[in-house]
């Protein structure tokens, strides 16, 4: 598990992984720990969040090595779960783009929405359509890496979740926080969030943690199962070029069929006095 910032500890995520049968070795890069030379001795990679940007190499010297490790994890099909900054690093390492969110920071308890590709995803398929999450980010993935599978979005931040290859997942939101961590983030970032009602945001964020645990603890257990048995995940299908003429024709034909489909008739209700 890669920790980039002591302000974002693994919290309940570590408990959920252990409950799934996974042993955790914490690599605290913020405290000077060295990355492993390779991933041969590890069953999975978990990359946490942090206050720095995914491209802040000038001030955070370990970031290039982290991106290289995440490139190798995708290439070698090492199960990977990357959270917030971790997801941005995963995207940037594999050809995506990360920038300051032009719409401003996304903060507090929010809902995300699964995309259609999530129906076939080993981790996302069982989730509710609009699960609760905790948002706290100023940057965002503005372009997914080539071949990434888009799994979830929101009106403010389209690339909320994605998968690369068979077993590398990135999630822009947080599932690992505690109320204490959220309060600390709010206090630290208060000068940057002067236009926000931080008291209300923190109150709602604290209240949502039970709902987050209900949904995301099983998600982490599923990731742990993949880490313990990667063969349970089928090989990824060949990537489809969205600009291929045949693909464009097929998509337009499907959209035309959907537009011609008759709308279902409303269900008749009995008179109210019956």
C-alpha positions in Angstrom: 0.0 0.0 0.0 1.4 3.4 -1.1 0.9 6.3 1.3 1.8 9.6 -0.2 0.7 12.0 2.6 0.2 11.3 6.3 -3.0 13.4 6.1 -4.6 10.5 4.1 -4.1 7.3 6.0 -5.6 4.0 4.9 -8.3 4.1 7.7 -11.1 1.5 7.3 -9.7 0.5 3.9 -7.0 -1.4 5.7 -9.5 -3.1 7.9 -11.6 -4.1 4.9 -8.6 -5.5 3.0 -7.5 -7.6 6.1 -11.1 -8.8 6.4 -10.8 -10.0 2.8 -7.7 -12.0 3.7 -5.0 -9.6 2.4 -1.9 -8.8 4.4 -0.8 -5.2 4.1 2.7 -3.8 3.8 2.6 0.0 4.1 5.1 2.0 2.0 5.0 5.4 3.6 6.7 7.5 0.8 5.9 10.7 2.8 8.2 9.4 5.5 11.0 8.5 3.2 10.2 4.8 2.5 11.6 3.4 -0.8 9.5 1.9 -3.4 10.1 -1.9 -4.0 12.4 -2.5 -7.0 9.7 -4.7 -8.6 6.3 -6.1 -7.8 7.1 -9.8 -8.0 6.7 -10.3 -4.3 3.3 -8.6 -4.1 -0.2 -9.7 -5.0 -1.6 -6.2 -5.4 -1.0 -2.5 -5.3 -3.1 0.1 -3.4 -2.3 3.7 -4.0 -3.9 6.3 -1.6 -4.6 10.0 -1.9 -2.6 13.1 -1.0 -2.5 16.8 -1.1 0.0 17.1 -3.9 -0.7 17.1 -7.7 0.0 14.1 -9.9 2.5 16.1 -11.9 4.2 18.0 -9.0 7.6 16.3 -9.7 9.5 19.4 -8.8 8.3 19.4 -5.2 7.6 15.7 -4.7 10.6 13.8 -6.0 9.1 10.3 -5.6 6.2 10.9 -8.1 8.1 9.8 -11.3 9.0 6.5 -9.7 5.4 6.0 -8.5 4.1 6.5 -12.0 6.6 4.0 -13.4 5.5 1.5 -10.8 1.9 2.0 -11.8 2.8 1.6 -15.5 4.4 -1.7 -14.6 1.4 -2.8 -12.5 -0.9 -2.3 -15.5 1.5 -4.0 -17.9 2.1 -7.0 -15.7 -1.5 -7.3 -14.7 -0.9 -6.8 -11.0 -4.3 -6.1 -9.3 -4.3 -2.3 -8.5 -6.7 0.0 -6.6 -5.8 3.7 -6.9 -7.7 6.3 -4.9 -8.0 10.0 -5.7 -4.4 11.2 -6.2 -3.5 7.5 -6.7 -6.1 7.4 -9.5 -4.7 10.5 -11.1 -1.2 9.1 -11.0 -2.5 5.8 -12.5 -4.1 7.8 -15.3 -1.1 10.1 -15.9 1.3 7.1 -15.9 -0.6 5.4 -18.7 -1.3 8.2 -21.1 -4.2 10.1 -19.5 -4.3 13.8 -18.6 -4.6 15.3 -15.1 -5.3 19.0 -14.6 -6.8 21.4 -12.0 -10.5 21.0 -12.3 -11.8 24.0 -14.3 -15.1 23.8 -12.4 -13.4 24.2 -9.1 -12.9 21.7 -6.2 -15.4 18.8 -5.6 -15.9 18.6 -1.9 -18.0 16.6 0.5 -20.6 13.8 0.5 -21.7 13.2 -3.1 -23.3 10.6 -5.4 -21.6 9.2 -8.4 -23.4 7.3 -11.2 -22.2 4.0 -12.8 -21.8 3.9 -16.5 -22.9 1.1 -18.7 -19.5 -0.6 -18.8 -19.7 -1.1 -15.1 -22.3 -3.9 -15.6 -19.5 -6.3 -16.6 -16.9 -5.1 -14.2 -15.8 -7.6 -11.4 -15.8 -4.8 -8.8 -18.4 -2.3 -9.9 -21.1 -4.6 -11.2 -22.7 -5.3 -7.8 -22.6 -1.6 -6.7 -25.8 0.5 -6.5 -26.4 2.6 -9.6 -25.6 5.8 -7.6 -23.4 5.0 -4.6 -22.4 7.4 -1.9 -18.8 8.6 -1.9 -16.7 11.3 -0.2 -15.1 13.8 -2.6 -12.2 16.0 -1.7 -10.1 17.0 -4.8 -9.0 20.0 -6.6 -7.5 18.2 -9.7 -9.3 15.8 -12.0 -8.6 13.3 -14.8 -9.5 15.4 -17.8 -8.7 12.6 -20.3 -8.7 8.8 -19.6 -5.7 6.8 -20.8 -6.1 5.0 -24.2 -8.0 1.8 -23.7 -9.4 2.7 -20.3 -12.9 1.5 -19.5 -15.1 4.3 -18.1 -17.0 3.0 -15.0 -18.5 5.9 -13.2 -19.0 9.7 -13.5 -20.8 12.7 -12.0 -22.1 15.9 -13.4 -19.1 17.8 -12.1 -16.4 15.3 -12.7 -17.0 12.8 -15.5 -14.1 10.5 -14.9 -14.9 9.3 -11.4 -13.9 5.7 -12.0 -12.1 3.7 -14.7 -10.3 0.4 -15.3 -7.1 -0.2 -17.2 -6.5 -3.6 -18.6 -7.8 -6.5 -16.6 -7.2 -5.5 -13.0 -6.2 -1.8 -12.4 -8.9 0.4 -11.0 -8.8 4.1 -10.4 -11.4 6.0 -8.3 -11.4 9.7 -8.1 -13.3 9.8 -4.8 -12.5 8.6 -1.3 -13.7 5.5 0.5 -11.0 5.3 3.1 -11.7 8.4 5.2 -12.9 8.8 8.8 -14.8 11.7 10.3 -11.6 12.8 12.0 -9.7 12.9 8.7 -12.5 14.9 7.0 -12.5 17.5 9.8 -8.7 17.8 9.5 -8.9 18.3 5.7 -11.5 21.0 6.2 -9.4 22.8 8.7 -6.3 22.6 6.5 -8.1 23.7 3.3 -10.3 26.3 4.9 -8.3 29.2 3.2 -8.9 27.6 -0.2 -12.6 26.9 0.4 -13.7 30.3 1.7 -16.7 30.3 -0.6 -17.9 27.0 0.7 -20.2 26.3 3.7 -17.6 24.1 5.3 -19.6 23.5 8.5 -22.5 22.0 6.5 -20.1 20.1 4.2 -18.3 18.5 7.1 -21.5 17.7 8.9 -22.9 15.8 5.9 -19.5 14.2 5.2 -19.4 12.8 8.7 -22.9 11.5 8.5 -22.3 9.6 5.2 -19.5 7.4 6.5 -21.9 4.5 7.6 -23.4 4.5 4.1 -20.0 4.5 2.5 -18.9 1.5 4.6 -22.1 -0.4 3.7 -21.4 -0.1 -0.1 -17.6 0.1 -0.3 -16.5 -2.5 2.2 -17.9 -5.3 0.0 -16.2 -3.6 -3.0 -12.9 -3.8 -1.2 -13.5 -7.4 -0.3 -14.1 -8.1 -4.0 -10.8 -6.4 -4.8 -9.1 -8.6 -2.1 -10.5 -11.7 -3.8 -9.0 -10.6 -7.1 -5.7 -10.0 -5.4 -5.8 -13.5 -4.0 -6.9 -15.1 -7.2 -6.2 -13.0 -10.3 -7.3 -15.9 -12.5 -10.9 -15.1 -11.5 -10.9 -12.1 -13.8 -11.3 -13.0 -17.4 -8.9 -11.6 -20.0 -9.8 -8.1 -21.2 -11.5 -7.9 -24.6 -9.5 -6.3 -27.4 -9.8 -2.6 -27.3 -12.3 -1.0 -29.8 -11.2 2.1 -31.7 -14.0 4.6 -31.2 -12.9 6.4 -34.4 -13.1 3.2 -36.6 -15.7 3.7 -39.4 -17.3 0.4 -38.7 -17.6 1.2 -35.0 -19.1 4.6 -35.8 -21.7 3.0 -38.2 -22.7 0.4 -35.6 -23.1 3.1 -32.9 -25.2 5.3 -35.1 -27.4 2.3 -36.1 -27.9 1.4 -32.4 -28.8 5.0 -31.6 -31.3 5.1 -34.5 -33.0 1.9 -33.4 -33.2 3.2 -29.8 -34.8 6.4 -31.2 -37.5 4.5 -33.1 -38.3 2.2 -30.2 -41.9 2.8 -28.9 -42.2 4.2 -25.4 -43.9 1.9 -22.9 -47.5 2.7 -22.1 -48.1 4.0 -18.6 -49.5 1.5 -16.1 -53.3 2.1 -15.5 -54.2 2.8 -12.0 -57.7 1.9 -10.5 -60.0 4.8 -9.5 -59.0 6.3 -6.2 -62.4 5.4 -4.8 -62.0 1.7 -5.3 
